[in-house]
């Protein structure tokens, strides 16, 4: 493997990020057509929504893998390595294959003279790779929105819509009905869709799209149900019910009550595949749930003090996270390491976090798009919360490590860029929070 070629491929990919985000299907469609539309040959489960898309994709993939299938998984963004986005049976695409495909697609893009964004390019790479590797089924997560997202060119007979709230409002608007319309526009003709949309007015938006497509739509809490079971709290025990089908004592290592909802959506999608001839048995459903891993979501990485990573960055996910931390962790103080992007609802996020945090350690992430820590400090002052600002994530972690007692909770949250940087510090700089140096992982 030529490492410099790989670096060259990555540099080219990241240079495309400068063209920003552009919603629309035309350019990606032309490039995929040039390659014979590889995305149309493989059965696909397509997942949209605001929060929980990645976890739901991971659970779905885990069940299908446990059933013996070769499963393509396309998610975004990544934490530490671009290749995390494109996996088969949870093995990242090899560096050499990344190089070969990047230059193959680059050559097509240049000959067709089509402008392309970073996400569009990555989506073409994924579809090509899965086609070349002959996957049995693909699990594809929407990047942003749904209707005009590059992934919407896939042929998904089964769609999942996870919870819906405001995020990326500069692209999708503030209106929740409009956001639901964008997200639910992944529903395909005669398809099947499973949705977690409790609000009636929002569900009606998705329902009318399903009716137009003559698709069957099933709603969590109405057509299928998940409920917690009294038992060991750490085990996250729950049951699933759909019609006469009941599964009791299900468990997953993913923390958070909302993961039960995500699991319910994944289970429903996999049971729908079973009806379409896929060999998916109860053992596979249970094994898939029990062995799933998804980093950076209520991920506990140290004990004494407890250190949790969570890339909650919008109001709904921050509210969920704070509720889970209060319910499931015992701690005397909560120390929060925080970095946020400028395009988030920062005032609302700070307000929610200030009800949980006793002391804040503020950092800048992904400049120039990240919010300045000094500005975050001003907002915390209004909430009467003490804070310190730091030039690097490493400095912030060292400072919180000095201050944290064994019975404290350290919550590292906000942008996914912060979670990635913190993981890098744990791996590369050996920043450990407890004497045993035990790094917990969901892997």
Buried (B, 14 or more C-beta within 10 A) or exposed (E): EEEEBBEBBBEBBEEBEEBEBBBEBEBBBBBBEBBEBBBEBBBBBBBBBBBBBBBBBBBBBBBBBBBEBBBBBBBBBBBEEBBBBBBBBBEBBEBEBBBBBBBBBBEBBEEEEBEBBBBBBBBBBBBBBBBEEEBBBBBBBBBBBBBBBBBBBBBBBBBBBBBBBBBBBEBBBEEBEEBBBBBBBBBBEEBBBBBBBBEEEBBEBBBEBBEEBEBBBBBBBEBBEBEEBEEEEEBBBBBBBBEEEEBEEBBBBBBBBBBBBBBBBBBBBBBBBBEEEBEBEEEBBBBBBBBBEBBBBBBBBBEBBBBBBBBBBBBBBBBBBBBBBBEBBEBEBBBBBBBBBEBBBBEBBBBBBBEBBBBBBBBBBBEEEBBBBEBBBEBBEEBEBEBBBBEEBBBBBBBBBEBBEEEBBBBBBBBBBBBBBBBBBBEEEEBBBBEEEEBEEBE
